[in-house]
Amino acid sequence: MKKGIIIAIIVIIVVAVGAYLYFDNTGKKNQISYATVSVGRSDISKSVTATGTIEPVTEVEVGTQVSGIIAKIYVDYNSVVKEGQLIAEMDKVTLESDLESAKATYDGNLAEYEYQRKNFIRNKKLYKQALISEQEYDDSEYNYKKSKSAFENSKASLAKAERNLSYAIITSPIDGIVTSRDVEEGQTVASGYSTPTLFNIAADLTQMEVVADVDEADIGGVEEGQRVSFTVDAYPNDVFEGQVLQIRLGSTNSSSTSTSETVVTYEVIISAPNPDLKLKPRLTANVTIYTLDKHDVLSVPAKALRFTPEYPLVDKNAIIEDCEGTAKVWSYVGNTFTAHPVNVGISNGIMTEILDGLEEGEVIIEEAIFGTSSTVTTTEDNDNTERSPFMPTPPGRNKKKSK
């Protein structure tokens, strides 16, 4: 009997506590609090990202226009060279033989031309005096013109042979540094339909550029002069700065290996000052282009402009003092919600610039919160740094005060 009474009492207590907790929590869930924020100043930026390659501003491929064997190489990787400096020589035996042959042909054709020219002049005078026949005159004129043509042809061949011999001496076309050497001494190079590349020479490695591939969906917001920051894997803790120099109109199509979609990108040229020579040619750069970029502007959270004091976000008995305007924010005092019309500027989706309508330090509602507390959450300071709306707020940023 006593055990039954004790069990009954315990059951009653459990049911009572459960009922209390249920109704208490139900009441709390219906309570609303309002996160507020002080109007302050911040930097507002909107950006697009891309990948690119570090390239020298000026880089020249040095080749040869004649075929032959590389006899001497006078520079190596990273050699500093001056314009006109000898950097390589080709074997000249064949080229010199070609030159001698061309010169011999030229001399023979010159002698023939001189003889036929004098013969023609002489026959021309005799023909005018009717001392020779017309046939003899025509023959001398024909031989003269034929010898002249052969002479001009041999003259051009001699000039070509001389030029080819000069090509055996390979010099640097610019002041710079050798970034690649693609030949060895004794190697044979053949200049057929294309000129073989022997060296790459970069002009000034203290001034580099990034060639970035920007997706077609982002290229509309990119303009010349915009600020750019980028990183390279070689120096993960360093952030390099530059600006957009050129947007090239030619597009590049590439197909994804995992899908049948074609990706269209545009080349954007970005300046990359390199005074300490950290940036090396062909490094991969992770680029951020700031399509919107304002500093120290009056701003509020973007979601504050989306708040509207309507049921169930506010109590049915709340006093709402509305106003005209397409953009407005709200303040909250006691049981009264007051609208403030504002003119807005740029926005990055997190923070929105306020052009006029608010003063720095004013407190406005950021958002309504359905919760278990009847307090108003107030952010005392408008943090100057951008934060993702999906990231938690750092400890100590928000303070609470009672209604």
C-alpha positions as CSV (number, residue, x, y, z in Angstrom):
1,M,0.0,0.0,0.0
2,K,2.8,2.4,0.9
3,K,4.7,1.6,-2.2
4,G,1.7,2.3,-4.3
5,I,1.2,5.7,-2.7
6,I,4.8,6.6,-3.2
7,I,4.7,5.6,-6.9
8,A,1.5,7.6,-7.4
9,I,3.1,10.7,-5.8
10,I,6.2,10.3,-8.0
11,V,4.1,10.0,-11.2
12,I,2.1,13.1,-10.2
13,I,5.4,15.1,-9.6
14,V,6.9,14.0,-13.0
15,V,3.7,14.9,-14.9
16,A,3.5,18.3,-13.1
17,V,7.2,19.1,-13.9
18,G,6.7,18.0,-17.5
19,A,3.6,20.1,-17.9
20,Y,5.4,23.1,-16.4
21,L,8.4,22.8,-18.7
22,Y,6.2,22.3,-21.8
23,F,4.1,25.3,-21.2
24,D,7.0,27.4,-20.0
25,N,9.0,26.5,-23.2
26,T,6.0,27.1,-25.4
27,G,5.6,30.5,-24.0
28,K,9.3,31.3,-24.4
29,K,9.3,30.1,-28.0
30,N,6.7,32.7,-28.8
31,Q,8.8,35.5,-27.3
32,I,10.7,37.7,-29.8
33,S,13.9,39.6,-29.3
34,Y,15.5,42.2,-31.6
35,A,19.2,42.3,-32.5
36,T,20.2,46.0,-32.8
37,V,23.3,47.6,-34.1
38,S,25.0,51.0,-33.9
39,V,25.4,52.8,-37.2
40,G,29.1,53.0,-37.9
41,R,31.8,53.1,-40.6
42,S,33.3,50.2,-42.4
43,D,35.1,49.2,-45.6
44,I,32.8,47.7,-48.2
45,S,34.2,45.6,-50.9
46,K,32.9,43.2,-53.5
47,S,35.2,41.0,-55.4
48,V,35.6,38.2,-58.0
49,T,38.2,35.5,-57.8
50,A,40.3,34.0,-60.6
51,T,43.6,32.1,-61.2
52,G,46.4,33.4,-63.3
53,T,50.1,33.1,-64.2
54,I,52.9,35.4,-63.3
55,E,54.6,36.7,-66.5
56,P,57.3,39.2,-67.2
57,V,56.0,42.4,-68.8
58,T,58.4,42.0,-71.7
59,E,59.9,38.7,-72.7
60,V,61.6,38.0,-76.0
61,E,62.1,34.6,-77.7
62,V,65.6,34.6,-79.3
63,G,65.9,32.3,-82.2
64,T,67.9,31.7,-85.4
65,Q,66.8,32.1,-89.0
66,V,69.4,29.7,-90.4
67,S,70.0,26.0,-89.9
68,G,73.2,24.7,-88.5
69,I,75.2,23.5,-85.5
70,I,75.4,25.6,-82.3
71,A,79.1,26.1,-81.9
72,K,79.4,28.3,-78.8
73,I,77.0,29.4,-76.0
74,Y,78.1,32.3,-73.9
75,V,75.2,32.6,-71.4
76,D,73.2,30.3,-69.1
77,Y,70.1,30.4,-67.1
78,N,69.7,33.7,-65.0
79,S,72.5,35.4,-66.9
80,V,72.1,39.2,-67.0
81,V,72.6,40.4,-70.6
82,K,72.8,43.8,-72.4
83,E,71.3,44.7,-75.7
84,G,73.7,43.6,-78.5
85,Q,75.7,41.3,-76.3
86,L,77.0,38.1,-77.9
87,I,75.1,35.1,-76.4
88,A,75.8,32.3,-78.9
89,E,77.5,31.4,-82.2
90,M,76.6,28.9,-84.9
91,D,79.1,27.0,-86.9
92,K,80.1,29.2,-89.9
93,V,81.8,26.7,-92.3
94,T,78.7,26.0,-94.4
95,L,77.6,29.6,-94.3
96,E,81.0,30.9,-95.3
97,S,81.0,28.4,-98.2
98,D,77.6,29.6,-99.4
99,L,78.9,33.2,-99.2
100,E,82.0,32.4,-101.3
101,S,79.8,30.6,-103.9
102,A,77.4,33.5,-104.1
103,K,80.3,36.0,-104.4
104,A,81.8,33.9,-107.3
105,T,78.5,33.8,-109.1
106,Y,78.1,37.6,-108.6
107,D,81.6,38.3,-110.0
108,G,80.9,36.2,-113.1
109,N,77.5,37.8,-113.7
110,L,79.0,41.3,-113.2
111,A,81.6,40.7,-115.8
112,E,79.0,39.3,-118.3
113,Y,76.7,42.2,-117.6
114,E,79.5,44.8,-118.2
115,Y,80.5,43.1,-121.5
116,Q,76.9,42.9,-122.8
117,R,76.2,46.5,-121.7
118,K,79.2,47.9,-123.6
119,N,78.3,45.7,-126.7
120,F,74.7,46.9,-126.7
121,I,75.8,50.6,-126.5
122,R,78.2,50.1,-129.4
123,N,75.7,48.2,-131.6
124,K,73.1,50.9,-130.8
125,K,75.3,53.6,-132.4
126,L,76.1,51.3,-135.4
127,Y,72.4,50.6,-135.9
128,K,71.6,54.3,-136.0
129,Q,74.2,54.7,-138.7
130,A,72.7,51.7,-140.6
131,L,76.0,49.8,-140.3
132,I,74.4,46.7,-138.7
133,S,71.2,44.8,-139.3
134,E,68.2,45.1,-137.1
135,Q,68.6,41.4,-136.1
136,E,72.1,42.1,-134.8
137,Y,70.8,45.0,-132.8
138,D,67.9,43.0,-131.3
139,D,70.3,40.2,-130.3
140,S,72.6,42.6,-128.5
141,E,69.7,44.2,-126.7
142,Y,68.4,40.8,-125.6
143,N,71.8,39.6,-124.3
144,Y,72.2,42.9,-122.4
145,K,68.9,42.6,-120.6
146,K,69.4,38.9,-119.9
147,S,72.9,39.5,-118.4
148,K,71.4,42.4,-116.3
149,S,68.7,40.1,-114.9
150,A,71.3,37.5,-114.0
151,F,73.5,40.1,-112.4
152,E,70.7,41.5,-110.2
153,N,69.7,37.9,-109.2
154,S,73.3,37.1,-108.1
155,K,73.5,40.5,-106.3
156,A,70.5,39.5,-104.2
157,S,71.9,36.0,-103.6
158,L,75.1,37.5,-102.4
159,A,73.3,39.9,-100.0
160,K,71.3,36.9,-98.7
161,A,74.5,34.9,-98.1
162,E,76.1,37.8,-96.2
163,R,72.9,38.2,-94.1
164,N,72.8,34.4,-93.3
165,L,76.4,34.5,-92.2
166,S,75.6,37.4,-89.9
167,Y,72.7,35.3,-88.4
168,A,75.4,32.9,-87.1
169,I,76.3,35.6,-84.5
170,I,73.3,35.6,-82.0
171,T,73.0,38.7,-79.8
172,S,70.6,39.8,-77.2
173,P,67.8,42.1,-78.6
174,I,67.1,43.7,-75.2
175,D,68.6,44.3,-71.7
176,G,67.4,41.6,-69.4
177,I,67.9,38.2,-67.9
178,V,67.9,34.8,-69.5
179,T,64.9,32.9,-68.2
180,S,65.4,29.8,-70.4
181,R,68.0,28.1,-72.6
182,D,66.7,25.5,-75.0
183,V,69.9,24.4,-76.8
184,E,73.3,22.9,-76.0
185,E,76.6,23.3,-77.7
186,G,76.9,20.9,-80.7
187,Q,73.1,20.7,-81.1
188,T,71.8,21.0,-84.6
189,V,68.9,23.4,-85.2
190,A,66.8,23.5,-88.3
191,S,64.9,26.6,-89.4
192,G,62.2,25.3,-91.6
193,Y,58.7,26.7,-91.5
194,S,59.2,28.1,-88.0
195,T,62.1,29.8,-86.2
196,P,63.6,27.5,-83.5
197,T,63.8,29.2,-80.1
198,L,67.2,29.2,-78.4
199,F,66.7,31.5,-75.4
200,N,64.0,33.4,-73.6
201,I,65.1,36.8,-72.3
202,A,62.9,38.8,-69.8
203,A,63.4,42.6,-69.7
204,D,62.8,43.7,-66.1
205,L,61.8,41.2,-63.4
206,T,61.0,44.0,-60.9
207,Q,57.9,44.8,-62.9
208,M,55.8,41.7,-63.5
209,E,52.2,41.1,-64.6
210,V,49.5,38.5,-63.8
211,V,47.6,37.1,-66.8
212,A,44.4,36.0,-65.0
213,D,41.5,34.0,-66.6
214,V,38.2,35.5,-65.4
215,D,35.0,33.6,-65.9
216,E,32.4,35.1,-68.3
217,A,29.9,35.4,-65.4
218,D,32.3,37.8,-63.6
219,I,33.9,39.8,-66.4
220,G,31.1,42.3,-66.5
221,G,32.1,43.9,-63.2
222,V,35.8,44.1,-64.0
223,E,37.2,47.4,-65.2
224,E,40.6,48.9,-65.8
225,G,42.2,50.5,-62.7
226,Q,40.4,48.3,-60.1
227,R,42.5,47.2,-57.1
228,V,43.7,43.6,-57.1
229,S,45.3,41.4,-54.4
230,F,46.8,38.0,-55.1
231,T,48.8,35.3,-53.4
232,V,51.1,32.6,-54.7
233,D,51.7,29.2,-53.2
234,A,55.4,29.9,-52.9
235,Y,54.7,32.6,-50.3
236,P,51.4,31.7,-48.7
237,N,51.7,34.4,-46.0
238,D,52.4,37.3,-48.4
239,V,49.6,39.2,-50.1
240,F,50.7,41.1,-53.3
241,E,48.9,44.2,-54.6
242,G,48.3,45.4,-58.2
243,Q,45.6,46.8,-60.4
244,V,43.8,45.9,-63.6
245,L,45.7,47.1,-66.6
246,Q,43.9,45.6,-69.5
247,I,40.9,43.4,-70.3
248,R,41.5,41.5,-73.5
249,L,38.5,41.0,-75.7
250,G,39.6,37.6,-77.1
251,S,37.9,34.8,-75.1
252,T,39.2,31.3,-74.4
253,N,37.0,28.2,-74.4
254,S,37.8,25.1,-72.4
255,S,35.8,22.0,-71.8
256,S,35.4,20.3,-68.4
257,T,36.6,16.7,-68.3
258,S,33.8,15.7,-65.9
259,T,31.0,17.4,-67.8
260,S,30.1,18.4,-71.3
261,E,30.0,22.1,-70.4
262,T,32.3,24.7,-72.1
263,V,33.8,27.3,-69.8
264,V,34.5,30.7,-71.4
265,T,37.1,32.9,-69.8
266,Y,38.7,36.3,-70.6
267,E,42.3,37.3,-70.0
268,V,42.8,40.2,-67.6
269,I,46.2,41.7,-67.3
270,I,47.2,42.9,-63.8
271,S,50.2,44.8,-62.7
272,A,52.5,43.0,-60.2
273,P,55.3,45.2,-58.8
274,N,58.2,42.9,-57.8
275,P,60.9,45.0,-56.2
276,D,62.3,42.2,-54.0
277,L,62.1,39.6,-56.9
278,K,59.9,37.2,-55.0
279,L,57.6,36.6,-57.9
280,K,59.1,34.2,-60.4
281,P,57.9,33.7,-64.0
282,R,55.1,31.2,-64.4
283,L,54.1,31.0,-60.8
284,T,50.3,30.4,-60.3
285,A,48.5,33.4,-58.7
286,N,45.2,33.2,-56.8
287,V,43.7,36.6,-57.7
288,T,41.0,38.7,-56.0
289,I,39.7,41.6,-58.1
290,Y,37.8,44.2,-56.1
291,T,34.9,45.3,-58.3
292,L,33.5,47.5,-55.5
293,D,35.9,49.1,-53.0
294,K,35.1,51.9,-50.6
295,H,36.8,52.7,-47.3
296,D,35.5,54.2,-44.1
297,V,31.9,54.7,-45.3
298,L,28.8,55.0,-43.1
299,S,27.1,51.6,-43.3
300,V,24.6,49.2,-41.7
301,P,24.2,45.4,-42.1
302,A,22.3,44.6,-45.3
303,K,19.7,42.6,-43.4
304,A,18.7,45.7,-41.4
305,L,17.2,47.1,-44.6
306,R,15.1,43.9,-45.0
307,F,13.5,44.1,-41.5
308,T,9.8,45.1,-41.5
309,P,7.8,45.3,-38.1
310,E,4.9,43.2,-39.1
311,Y,3.1,40.4,-37.2
312,P,4.4,37.9,-36.1
313,L,7.7,39.7,-35.9
314,V,6.1,42.3,-33.5
315,D,3.4,42.2,-31.0
316,K,-0.1,43.1,-32.2
317,N,-0.2,45.9,-29.7
318,A,3.0,47.5,-30.9
319,I,3.0,51.1,-32.2
320,I,4.4,51.4,-35.7
321,E,5.5,54.8,-36.9
322,D,6.1,54.2,-40.6
323,C,7.3,56.7,-43.3
324,E,7.5,56.9,-47.1
325,G,10.6,55.7,-48.9
326,T,11.8,52.7,-50.8
327,A,14.7,52.0,-48.3
328,K,14.3,52.3,-44.6
329,V,15.6,51.0,-41.3
330,W,13.8,50.8,-37.9
331,S,14.6,51.8,-34.4
332,Y,12.8,50.4,-31.3
333,V,12.0,52.2,-28.0
334,G,9.5,50.8,-25.5
335,N,6.7,49.4,-27.6
336,T,7.2,51.8,-30.5
337,F,8.9,51.0,-33.9
338,T,10.1,54.1,-35.8
339,A,11.0,54.0,-39.5
340,H,14.0,56.0,-40.8
341,P,14.1,56.6,-44.6
342,V,17.7,56.3,-46.0
343,N,19.5,56.6,-49.3
344,V,21.8,53.6,-49.9
345,G,25.0,53.3,-51.9
346,I,27.0,50.2,-52.7
347,S,26.4,46.8,-51.0
348,N,28.3,43.6,-50.9
349,G,25.4,41.6,-49.5
350,I,26.7,41.8,-46.0
351,M,27.1,45.6,-45.4
352,T,25.3,48.4,-47.2
353,E,26.5,52.0,-47.6
354,I,24.3,54.7,-46.2
355,L,24.5,58.0,-48.1
356,D,22.1,60.0,-45.9
357,G,19.2,59.5,-43.4
358,L,21.3,58.2,-40.5
359,E,24.0,59.6,-38.2
360,E,26.9,57.6,-36.9
361,G,26.1,56.1,-33.5
362,E,22.3,55.7,-34.0
363,V,20.9,52.4,-32.9
364,I,18.7,50.5,-35.3
365,I,17.2,47.0,-35.5
366,E,19.3,44.5,-37.4
367,E,16.9,41.5,-37.2
368,A,14.1,39.9,-35.2
369,I,14.9,36.7,-33.3
370,F,12.5,34.1,-32.2
371,G,14.0,32.8,-29.0
372,T,13.7,32.1,-25.3
373,S,14.6,35.5,-24.0
374,S,12.7,38.8,-23.8
375,T,15.7,40.9,-24.3
376,V,17.0,43.2,-27.0
377,T,20.4,42.3,-28.3
378,T,22.5,45.3,-29.0
379,T,25.7,45.5,-31.0
380,E,27.5,48.5,-29.6
381,D,30.1,48.9,-32.4
382,N,29.8,48.5,-36.2
383,D,32.7,46.2,-36.8
384,N,34.9,47.5,-39.7
385,T,35.6,44.1,-41.1
386,E,33.4,42.1,-43.4
387,R,32.0,38.8,-42.1
388,S,30.1,36.1,-43.7
389,P,26.5,35.8,-42.4
390,F,27.2,32.1,-41.9
391,M,30.1,32.7,-39.5
392,P,29.5,32.8,-35.8
393,T,29.9,36.2,-34.0
394,P,33.2,36.5,-32.0
395,P,32.7,36.5,-28.2
396,G,32.2,39.8,-26.6
397,R,30.9,41.5,-29.8
398,N,27.2,41.6,-28.7
399,K,25.9,42.9,-25.4
400,K,22.3,42.5,-24.0
401,K,20.0,44.9,-22.2
402,S,16.5,44.4,-20.9
403,K,13.4,45.7,-22.6
